[in-house]
Amino acid sequence: MRTRHLVTLVILGLVGAMAKFTDDSVLDAALAETATATRQTLTSAQPANFAGIAAVLLAEATITAGLGGGDFGAAVNGDASGRKTTLAAQTDASANATGTGNHTNLDDATVLLHCTTNANVSTNSGSQVDWSAWDIEFLDVTA
């Protein structure tokens, strides 16, 4: 019985000492899926899903899908770690509503693929909205 417990402790010790690792190809696959987006939206709150975008939509821009093509840059090493892509700046998007936008979203016309916060942007219906270029970055695993 003691031997069985000792072996279990040794095995648990070895498992706990293993390094954490995700290959770049896995992170690049996540970036490639995100880069299937065809629309960038500015919303007044975080939408729960694709259908939820309509209720909080302030402005939208059509973007060209494709990692390493269109509006998405190639997958490259991230600033901190992992991998990233840069979405090109979008200019002269038309605001559909008046409000304060604090979330930027990417969708492919059926799925909300990505949502992030941004500094508050005031919009007036019919006014122009610009987005600076921004990064989508997946960090290497640490825990």
Residue pairs with C-beta under 8 A, 6 or more apart in sequence:
20 140
20 141
20 142
20 143
21 140
21 141
22 82
22 140
22 141
24 75
24 83
27 75
27 82
27 83
27 138
27 140
28 67
28 75
28 83
30 138
31 67
31 75
31 83
31 84
31 85
31 136
31 138
32 67
32 75
33 113
34 85
34 106
34 113
34 114
34 136
35 65
35 66
35 67
35 70
35 72
35 85
36 65
36 108
36 113
37 63
37 65
37 106
37 107
37 108
37 113
37 114
38 62
38 63
38 64
38 65
38 107
38 108
38 109
39 60
39 61
39 62
39 63
39 106
39 107
39 108
39 109
40 60
40 61
40 63
40 87
40 90
40 93
40 104
40 105
40 106
40 131
41 53
41 57
41 58
41 59
41 60
41 61
41 104
41 105
41 106
41 107
42 57
42 58
42 59
42 60
42 93
42 95
42 101
42 103
42 104
42 105
42 118
42 121
42 123
42 129
42 131
43 53
43 56
43 57
43 58
43 101
43 102
43 103
43 104
43 105
44 56
44 58
44 99
44 100
44 101
44 102
44 103
45 56
45 102
45 103
46 56
46 103
46 115
46 117
47 53
47 55
47 56
47 103
47 105
47 112
47 115
49 112
50 107
50 110
50 111
50 112
52 112
53 105
53 107
53 112
56 103
57 96
57 97
58 95
58 96
58 97
58 98
58 99
58 100
58 101
58 121
58 123
58 129
59 93
59 94
59 95
59 96
59 97
59 101
59 123
59 129
60 93
60 94
60 96
61 90
61 93
61 129
61 131
63 70
63 71
63 87
63 88
63 90
63 106
64 70
64 71
64 72
65 71
65 72
65 108
66 72
67 74
67 75
67 85
68 74
68 75
68 85
71 87
71 88
71 90
72 85
72 86
72 87
72 88
73 85
73 86
73 87
73 88
74 85
75 83
75 84
75 85
76 83
76 84
76 85
77 83
77 84
78 84
78 135
78 137
78 138
78 139
78 140
79 135
79 137
80 137
80 139
81 139
81 140
82 137
82 138
82 139
82 140
83 137
83 138
84 135
84 136
84 137
84 138
85 135
85 136
86 133
86 134
86 135
86 136
87 106
87 133
87 134
87 135
87 136
88 133
89 130
89 131
89 132
89 133
90 130
90 131
91 128
91 130
91 131
92 128
92 130
93 128
93 129
93 130
93 131
94 126
94 127
94 128
94 129
95 123
95 124
95 125
95 126
95 127
95 128
95 129
96 125
97 123
97 125
98 123
98 124
98 125
99 122
99 123
100 120
100 121
100 122
100 123
101 118
101 120
101 121
101 122
101 123
101 129
102 117
102 118
102 119
102 120
102 121
103 115
103 116
103 117
103 118
104 115
104 116
104 117
104 118
104 131
104 134
105 112
105 114
105 115
105 116
106 112
106 113
106 114
106 115
107 113
114 136
116 134
116 136
121 129
123 129
